[in-house]
């Protein structure tokens, strides 16, 4: 008999269809655990047995990928075009805040990797867009729900040398200390937080270096550590000693 275990990855977990699928899969395959990528595992309570879903955490980014995306790229303050950038989909609620930021006098870049709007940018373009600002904005609300999600940008910003400004702090503080990112609840509050830092480039670089160091430690390890914890706490088998258990690229 096969003695392995299934490990599932959950995204957009607020949707009932996704929760139903998890419930049915867990019923058919009791030897299964799940890692929630975007929302707190407690929000799945009642759908599957306790200690079945773990997280949230980030999807892994290998050291090799980070090295390749960082090769030849400079994060020097003198080469940053913008005070703050937003790289992502511009929904109506996001558009309002972005326009307020622009009106505040800050140098704001929106999807600065898109020189041609007809060309779909790749991940390298996304990373380059992040690097073009001292800060990047993270909007945590889930689409269509007034619930905060753990967005990958919270990791990717510092991973590639840009400080994150987030309108959510509880999930972010599971991974970063309060002085490694900027929390804001209004445009005025955001501007008040980042203007002194923009005038203190030495202090700005200290925050950036601390956040980048922590992001590097998180990127390739946290997801797999969560998987291992899920298997151990459910007494499910781990990969055999001496074998490479997880892909590295």
QUIZI-V722135 format. One record per helix or strand of 2 or more residues. SS is the DSSP state (alpha for helix, beta for strand). FROM is the first residue (numbers start at 1). TO is the last residue. If there is no record, write none. Layout:
BEGIN
SS|FROM|TO + SS|FROM|TO
END
This chain:
BEGIN
beta|6|10 + alpha|16|28 + beta|32|36 + alpha|41|44 + beta|53|55 + alpha|63|70 + alpha|77|79 + beta|82|86 + alpha|92|103 + beta|108|110 + alpha|123|131 + beta|133|138 + alpha|153|159 + beta|163|166 + alpha|172|174 + beta|182|183 + alpha|187|198 + alpha|201|219 + alpha|222|233
END
